[in-house]
Amino acid sequence: MIFEFLNRTAKIIDQINEWVGRKISWLTSVLVLIICGDVVMRYFFNASSAGVFELEWHIFAVIFLLGAAYTLKHDKHVRVDVFYSRFTEKQKAWVNLTGTLLFLLPFCLVVIDASFKFVENSYRFHESSPDPGGLPARFIIKSAITIGFILLLMQSISLIFKSIITIFAPANATKH
């Protein structure tokens, strides 16, 4: 049945983003350590490095980009809950379905499409930091844009499928 297919597919996508999110979450500890080390070096030893500063921002970007789908999966993204929190499950599903179809899905597709050329040019020219002492291989961090939005696109598809199941599936159908 169609609802079983939608449910299975949503579960597979959820498992992928759960795995990625849990792995990426460890980068927050790494980031804290790097920032603490940078602060100590700057304020106690008057030493600074463009590479360390860039590394901090690159790790933050990876956490944000690759963690966005995990955040959506767990419904922890920013939302104005003035009305939504009072809605029934079906009403919430309608809001999620409509918002995802009209805004999230097209946005992901536009960013993925635009980022392919952006990343391709970076790889082609072996782009690195323009700053002295900056990080090489900037194309690696730029690839996180495409990967992150592909994961977010996948999670938006999962949300669409779950919303369809909530709205249209009979009471005895497989639920998410």
Contacts in CASP RR format, 6 or more apart in sequence:
PFRMAT RR
TARGET T0000
AUTHOR 0000-0000-0000
METHOD contacts of the structure
MODEL  1
MIFEFLNRTAKIIDQINEWVGRKISWLTSVLVLIICGDVVMRYFFNASSA
GVFELEWHIFAVIFLLGAAYTLKHDKHVRVDVFYSRFTEKQKAWVNLTGT
LLFLLPFCLVVIDASFKFVENSYRFHESSPDPGGLPARFIIKSAITIGFI
LLLMQSISLIFKSIITIFAPANATKH
1 173 0 8 1.000
3 165 0 8 1.000
3 168 0 8 1.000
3 169 0 8 1.000
3 173 0 8 1.000
3 174 0 8 1.000
4 173 0 8 1.000
4 174 0 8 1.000
6 161 0 8 1.000
6 162 0 8 1.000
6 164 0 8 1.000
6 165 0 8 1.000
7 161 0 8 1.000
7 165 0 8 1.000
7 174 0 8 1.000
7 175 0 8 1.000
7 176 0 8 1.000
9 157 0 8 1.000
9 158 0 8 1.000
9 161 0 8 1.000
10 157 0 8 1.000
10 158 0 8 1.000
10 161 0 8 1.000
10 162 0 8 1.000
10 165 0 8 1.000
10 176 0 8 1.000
11 176 0 8 1.000
13 154 0 8 1.000
13 155 0 8 1.000
13 157 0 8 1.000
13 158 0 8 1.000
14 73 0 8 1.000
14 155 0 8 1.000
14 158 0 8 1.000
16 151 0 8 1.000
16 154 0 8 1.000
17 69 0 8 1.000
17 70 0 8 1.000
17 72 0 8 1.000
17 73 0 8 1.000
17 151 0 8 1.000
17 154 0 8 1.000
17 155 0 8 1.000
17 158 0 8 1.000
18 70 0 8 1.000
18 73 0 8 1.000
20 66 0 8 1.000
20 67 0 8 1.000
20 69 0 8 1.000
20 70 0 8 1.000
20 151 0 8 1.000
21 66 0 8 1.000
21 67 0 8 1.000
21 69 0 8 1.000
21 70 0 8 1.000
22 70 0 8 1.000
24 62 0 8 1.000
24 63 0 8 1.000
24 66 0 8 1.000
24 67 0 8 1.000
24 70 0 8 1.000
25 63 0 8 1.000
25 70 0 8 1.000
27 59 0 8 1.000
27 62 0 8 1.000
27 63 0 8 1.000
28 63 0 8 1.000
30 59 0 8 1.000
31 56 0 8 1.000
31 59 0 8 1.000
31 60 0 8 1.000
31 63 0 8 1.000
34 52 0 8 1.000
34 55 0 8 1.000
34 56 0 8 1.000
34 59 0 8 1.000
35 56 0 8 1.000
38 48 0 8 1.000
38 49 0 8 1.000
38 52 0 8 1.000
38 53 0 8 1.000
38 56 0 8 1.000
41 47 0 8 1.000
41 48 0 8 1.000
41 49 0 8 1.000
41 52 0 8 1.000
42 48 0 8 1.000
49 133 0 8 1.000
49 134 0 8 1.000
50 129 0 8 1.000
50 131 0 8 1.000
50 132 0 8 1.000
50 133 0 8 1.000
50 134 0 8 1.000
51 129 0 8 1.000
51 131 0 8 1.000
51 133 0 8 1.000
51 134 0 8 1.000
51 135 0 8 1.000
54 129 0 8 1.000
54 131 0 8 1.000
54 134 0 8 1.000
54 135 0 8 1.000
55 135 0 8 1.000
58 135 0 8 1.000
58 141 0 8 1.000
61 141 0 8 1.000
61 144 0 8 1.000
62 141 0 8 1.000
62 144 0 8 1.000
65 144 0 8 1.000
65 145 0 8 1.000
65 147 0 8 1.000
65 148 0 8 1.000
65 149 0 8 1.000
66 144 0 8 1.000
66 147 0 8 1.000
66 148 0 8 1.000
66 151 0 8 1.000
67 148 0 8 1.000
67 151 0 8 1.000
68 77 0 8 1.000
68 148 0 8 1.000
68 151 0 8 1.000
68 152 0 8 1.000
69 148 0 8 1.000
69 151 0 8 1.000
69 152 0 8 1.000
69 154 0 8 1.000
69 155 0 8 1.000
70 155 0 8 1.000
71 77 0 8 1.000
72 152 0 8 1.000
72 155 0 8 1.000
72 156 0 8 1.000
72 159 0 8 1.000
73 155 0 8 1.000
73 158 0 8 1.000
84 92 0 8 1.000
84 95 0 8 1.000
87 95 0 8 1.000
89 166 0 8 1.000
90 166 0 8 1.000
90 167 0 8 1.000
92 166 0 8 1.000
93 162 0 8 1.000
93 163 0 8 1.000
93 164 0 8 1.000
93 166 0 8 1.000
93 167 0 8 1.000
94 163 0 8 1.000
94 167 0 8 1.000
96 159 0 8 1.000
96 160 0 8 1.000
96 162 0 8 1.000
96 163 0 8 1.000
97 159 0 8 1.000
97 160 0 8 1.000
97 163 0 8 1.000
97 164 0 8 1.000
97 167 0 8 1.000
100 156 0 8 1.000
100 159 0 8 1.000
100 160 0 8 1.000
100 163 0 8 1.000
101 160 0 8 1.000
104 152 0 8 1.000
104 156 0 8 1.000
104 159 0 8 1.000
105 153 0 8 1.000
105 156 0 8 1.000
105 157 0 8 1.000
105 160 0 8 1.000
108 149 0 8 1.000
108 150 0 8 1.000
108 152 0 8 1.000
108 153 0 8 1.000
108 156 0 8 1.000
109 153 0 8 1.000
111 145 0 8 1.000
111 149 0 8 1.000
112 146 0 8 1.000
112 149 0 8 1.000
112 150 0 8 1.000
112 153 0 8 1.000
115 142 0 8 1.000
115 145 0 8 1.000
115 146 0 8 1.000
115 149 0 8 1.000
116 146 0 8 1.000
118 142 0 8 1.000
118 145 0 8 1.000
119 139 0 8 1.000
119 142 0 8 1.000
119 143 0 8 1.000
119 145 0 8 1.000
119 146 0 8 1.000
121 127 0 8 1.000
122 138 0 8 1.000
122 139 0 8 1.000
122 142 0 8 1.000
123 139 0 8 1.000
126 137 0 8 1.000
126 139 0 8 1.000
127 137 0 8 1.000
127 138 0 8 1.000
127 139 0 8 1.000
127 142 0 8 1.000
128 134 0 8 1.000
128 135 0 8 1.000
128 136 0 8 1.000
128 137 0 8 1.000
128 138 0 8 1.000
129 135 0 8 1.000
129 136 0 8 1.000
129 138 0 8 1.000
162 176 0 8 1.000
165 173 0 8 1.000
165 174 0 8 1.000
165 175 0 8 1.000
165 176 0 8 1.000
166 175 0 8 1.000
166 176 0 8 1.000
169 175 0 8 1.000
END
